[in-house]
Amino acid sequence: MKPLSPALAPWGPPVLVGIPLDYNSSFLRGPAQAPPLIRAALHSEAWNKTTETRVDLSVPGTFEDVGDLANLEGGEDFARIEEAITGIVSAGKRPVSLGGDHSITHPILGALGRHIPGISLVHFDAHPDLYADYEGNPHSHASPFARILESHLVKRLVQIGIRTLNARQQEQAVKYGVEIFEMDSLPDLASLNLAGPLYISFDMDVLDPAFAPGVSHWEPGGLTTREALRYLHALPGPIVGADLVEYNPARDPTGLTATAAAKILKEILGVMLRA
């Protein structure tokens, strides 16, 4: 498939795809169980389907859902993820992936970055995930952005909400020219001169654990849900894809984090679809 021109690409409807993979997690397993629970919260009768950007997601055809990739247990899983995302992009549609741990962002961008040039990647996370490898695993959920950058799959990486930056990852950030905004220096998005095509990678642990306790790595001092939504609503378009990762149902007995994840998903869809 030839690269799509950002000026000519047919920015079609968002397509949900679940990627239940978590064996690259370094601490706790559990995010592989997340996609159906995020969907259930999104479709809950406890709220309506209209986003804060006034997009009614209940209108048929507004977005699509192709279900979950099955039997992700190792071997050729990254190739399968890349193939699935390529199929969505080839149809002129925009993948919105439900993880799963953060390692899935690498094969997703493997598909998008090779078909859509000049992507700016906006990454919300407590962690930079820039290790050259972590604990000997180059595909760790702590390493996807090193893989993405060394493969030149995006032109720019902006990270928001970081609060675990250490010397090793700082070296990687300098090496690759990553724009890191830690919690004590959060940016005004207007000052960043972001322009599409944009890709959003949203790790649920960017939120303070008070708002999203159902994550593997609790890191106090994070964004409120409202702060995260303000950032999402301020993003320019077009947004060519997104992922929502690292929700761990095993640490979410009340379902609060599933609802928070569904709210983030709902507003990502709204931003992608707004006029």
C-alpha positions as CSV (number, residue, x, y, z in Angstrom):
1,M,0.0,0.0,0.0
2,K,1.3,3.4,-0.9
3,P,1.6,6.1,1.8
4,L,-1.5,8.2,2.2
5,S,-1.2,11.9,1.8
6,P,-2.4,13.7,4.9
7,A,-4.1,16.3,2.7
8,L,-5.9,13.6,0.6
9,A,-6.4,10.7,3.0
10,P,-10.1,9.7,3.5
11,W,-10.5,10.2,7.2
12,G,-13.3,7.8,7.7
13,P,-15.1,6.6,10.8
14,P,-13.2,5.4,13.9
15,V,-13.1,1.7,14.3
16,L,-12.8,0.1,17.8
17,V,-10.6,-3.0,18.0
18,G,-9.7,-4.8,21.2
19,I,-6.1,-6.0,21.6
20,P,-6.1,-8.2,24.8
21,L,-2.4,-8.6,25.2
22,D,-0.6,-8.1,28.5
23,Y,2.3,-10.6,28.6
24,N,4.8,-7.7,28.1
25,S,3.7,-6.2,31.4
26,S,6.6,-5.9,33.8
27,F,4.7,-6.0,37.2
28,L,1.1,-7.3,37.1
29,R,-1.0,-9.0,34.5
30,G,-4.6,-8.1,33.9
31,P,-4.9,-5.5,31.1
32,A,-5.7,-8.2,28.6
33,Q,-9.1,-8.5,30.3
34,A,-9.9,-4.8,29.8
35,P,-11.5,-4.4,26.3
36,P,-14.9,-6.0,27.0
37,L,-15.2,-4.1,30.3
38,I,-14.4,-0.8,28.6
39,R,-17.0,-1.5,26.0
40,A,-19.6,-2.5,28.6
41,A,-19.0,0.8,30.4
42,L,-19.2,2.7,27.2
43,H,-22.6,1.2,26.4
44,S,-24.0,1.4,29.9
45,E,-27.5,2.7,30.3
46,A,-26.2,4.8,33.2
47,W,-25.4,7.6,30.7
48,N,-26.2,8.8,27.2
49,K,-24.0,8.5,24.2
50,T,-23.5,12.2,23.5
51,T,-20.0,13.5,24.0
52,E,-19.0,16.8,25.4
53,T,-18.2,17.9,21.9
54,R,-21.9,17.2,21.0
55,V,-21.4,14.1,18.9
56,D,-24.1,11.6,19.4
57,L,-22.4,8.2,19.3
58,S,-25.7,6.4,19.3
59,V,-26.3,7.3,15.7
60,P,-25.7,4.2,13.5
61,G,-22.5,4.3,11.5
62,T,-20.9,7.0,13.7
63,F,-18.2,4.5,14.7
64,E,-17.6,0.8,14.1
65,D,-16.4,-2.0,16.3
66,V,-14.7,-5.1,14.9
67,G,-14.4,-6.9,18.3
68,D,-11.2,-8.3,19.8
69,L,-8.2,-10.0,18.2
70,A,-8.3,-13.6,19.4
71,N,-5.6,-15.8,20.8
72,L,-2.9,-13.3,21.5
73,E,-0.4,-15.6,23.3
74,G,3.0,-14.9,21.8
75,G,4.9,-15.7,18.6
76,E,3.6,-13.6,15.7
77,D,1.2,-11.4,17.8
78,F,2.8,-8.1,16.8
79,A,2.6,-9.0,13.1
80,R,-1.1,-9.9,13.6
81,I,-1.8,-6.6,15.3
82,E,0.0,-4.7,12.5
83,E,-2.0,-6.6,9.9
84,A,-5.3,-5.9,11.6
85,I,-4.5,-2.1,11.9
86,T,-3.3,-2.1,8.3
87,G,-6.7,-3.5,7.2
88,I,-8.5,-0.7,9.0
89,V,-6.3,2.0,7.5
90,S,-6.5,0.5,4.0
91,A,-10.2,0.8,4.2
92,G,-9.8,4.6,4.9
93,K,-10.9,4.2,8.5
94,R,-9.2,5.2,11.8
95,P,-8.3,2.6,14.4
96,V,-9.1,3.1,18.1
97,S,-7.4,0.3,20.0
98,L,-8.4,-0.9,23.4
99,G,-5.5,-2.6,25.3
100,G,-4.0,-4.4,26.7
101,D,-0.6,-3.2,27.9
102,H,1.3,-0.4,26.3
103,S,3.5,-2.6,24.2
104,I,0.7,-2.7,21.6
105,T,1.3,0.8,20.6
106,H,4.5,-0.2,18.7
107,P,2.8,-2.6,16.2
108,I,-0.2,-0.2,15.9
109,L,2.2,2.6,14.8
110,G,4.1,0.1,12.7
111,A,0.9,0.0,10.5
112,L,-0.1,3.7,10.7
113,G,3.4,5.2,10.5
114,R,4.2,3.3,7.3
115,H,1.0,4.3,5.6
116,I,0.4,7.8,6.9
117,P,3.5,10.1,6.8
118,G,4.2,12.9,9.3
119,I,2.3,11.7,12.4
120,S,2.6,13.6,15.6
121,L,2.1,11.3,18.6
122,V,0.6,12.8,21.7
123,H,1.2,10.4,24.6
124,F,-0.5,10.7,28.0
125,D,1.2,8.6,30.7
126,A,2.8,8.6,34.1
127,H,5.8,6.9,32.5
128,P,7.9,7.8,29.4
129,D,8.2,4.1,28.3
130,L,11.4,4.9,26.5
131,Y,13.7,2.1,27.8
132,A,15.9,0.6,25.1
133,D,14.7,-2.6,26.6
134,Y,13.3,-3.3,30.1
135,E,14.5,-6.4,32.0
136,G,15.9,-7.8,28.8
137,N,12.6,-7.5,26.9
138,P,12.8,-5.0,24.0
139,H,9.0,-5.4,23.5
140,S,8.2,-4.5,27.1
141,H,5.4,-2.2,27.8
142,A,8.1,0.1,29.2
143,S,9.8,0.3,25.7
144,P,7.3,0.9,22.9
145,F,8.3,4.5,22.2
146,A,12.0,3.6,21.8
147,R,10.9,1.1,19.1
148,I,8.6,3.6,17.5
149,L,11.2,6.4,17.4
150,E,14.1,4.2,16.2
151,S,11.9,3.0,13.3
152,H,11.0,6.6,12.4
153,L,7.3,5.8,12.6
154,V,6.3,9.3,13.8
155,K,7.8,12.7,13.2
156,R,7.2,14.0,16.7
157,L,6.5,12.6,20.2
158,V,5.0,14.8,22.9
159,Q,4.5,13.2,26.3
160,I,2.2,14.7,28.9
161,G,1.8,13.9,32.6
162,I,5.1,12.1,33.1
163,R,6.2,11.8,36.8
164,T,8.7,8.9,36.8
165,L,11.5,10.2,34.6
166,N,14.9,8.6,35.5
167,A,18.4,9.1,34.0
168,R,18.1,6.2,31.6
169,Q,14.9,7.4,30.1
170,Q,16.1,11.0,30.1
171,E,19.1,9.9,27.9
172,Q,16.6,8.3,25.5
173,A,14.5,11.4,25.4
174,V,17.5,13.5,24.5
175,K,18.6,11.0,21.9
176,Y,15.3,11.0,20.1
177,G,14.2,14.6,20.7
178,V,11.2,13.7,22.8
179,E,9.2,16.6,24.2
180,I,8.5,15.6,27.8
181,F,6.1,17.6,30.0
182,E,6.2,16.4,33.6
183,M,3.4,17.1,36.0
184,D,5.1,20.1,37.5
185,S,5.4,21.7,34.0
186,L,2.2,20.9,32.2
187,P,2.0,22.7,28.8
188,D,-0.6,24.9,27.2
189,L,-1.4,22.9,24.1
190,A,-1.7,26.0,22.0
191,S,2.0,26.7,22.6
192,L,3.0,23.4,21.1
193,N,1.8,24.2,17.6
194,L,0.5,20.7,17.1
195,A,-0.8,19.9,13.7
196,G,-2.3,16.8,12.2
197,P,-2.2,14.0,11.5
198,L,-2.2,13.2,15.2
199,Y,-2.2,9.9,17.0
200,I,-3.3,9.7,20.7
201,S,-1.8,7.1,23.1
202,F,-3.6,7.3,26.4
203,D,-2.3,5.2,29.3
204,M,-4.9,5.2,32.2
205,D,-2.2,5.6,34.8
206,V,-1.6,9.2,33.6
207,L,-4.7,9.9,35.8
208,D,-4.1,10.1,39.6
209,P,-4.9,6.9,41.3
210,A,-7.8,8.7,43.1
211,F,-9.5,8.9,39.7
212,A,-8.3,5.6,38.2
213,P,-7.2,3.0,40.8
214,G,-7.6,0.1,38.4
215,V,-4.1,0.2,36.9
216,S,-1.0,-1.9,37.5
217,H,1.4,0.9,38.4
218,W,-0.1,3.3,41.0
219,E,1.7,6.7,40.7
220,P,0.2,9.4,42.8
221,G,0.2,13.0,41.7
222,G,-1.3,12.6,38.3
223,L,-3.9,14.4,36.1
224,T,-7.5,14.7,37.2
225,T,-10.0,13.3,34.8
226,R,-11.1,16.8,33.9
227,E,-7.5,17.9,33.2
228,A,-7.1,15.0,30.8
229,L,-10.4,15.8,29.0
230,R,-9.4,19.4,28.6
231,Y,-6.2,18.3,26.8
232,L,-8.2,15.9,24.6
233,H,-10.7,18.5,23.7
234,A,-8.0,21.0,22.8
235,L,-6.3,18.7,20.3
236,P,-6.4,19.8,16.7
237,G,-7.3,17.4,13.9
238,P,-7.2,15.3,12.0
239,I,-6.7,12.5,14.5
240,V,-5.9,9.4,12.6
241,G,-6.0,6.9,15.4
242,A,-5.7,6.3,19.2
243,D,-5.2,3.7,21.8
244,L,-6.4,3.4,25.4
245,V,-4.2,1.1,27.4
246,E,-3.1,-0.3,30.8
247,Y,-6.6,-0.5,32.5
248,N,-6.2,-3.4,34.8
249,P,-9.6,-4.9,35.9
250,A,-7.9,-7.0,38.6
251,R,-7.4,-3.7,40.6
252,D,-10.8,-2.3,39.8
253,P,-13.3,-4.0,42.1
254,T,-15.9,-1.2,41.9
255,G,-15.6,-0.6,38.2
256,L,-14.7,3.1,38.7
257,T,-11.7,2.8,36.4
258,A,-13.7,1.1,33.7
259,T,-16.1,4.0,33.7
260,A,-13.2,6.5,33.6
261,A,-11.7,4.6,30.7
262,A,-15.0,4.6,28.9
263,K,-15.3,8.4,29.5
264,I,-11.9,8.9,28.0
265,L,-12.8,6.7,25.0
266,K,-16.1,8.5,24.5
267,E,-14.4,11.9,24.4
268,I,-11.6,10.6,22.1
269,L,-14.3,9.4,19.7
270,G,-16.0,12.8,20.0
271,V,-12.9,14.7,19.2
272,M,-12.2,12.5,16.2
273,L,-15.7,13.1,14.9
274,R,-16.4,16.7,15.7
275,A,-17.1,19.0,12.8
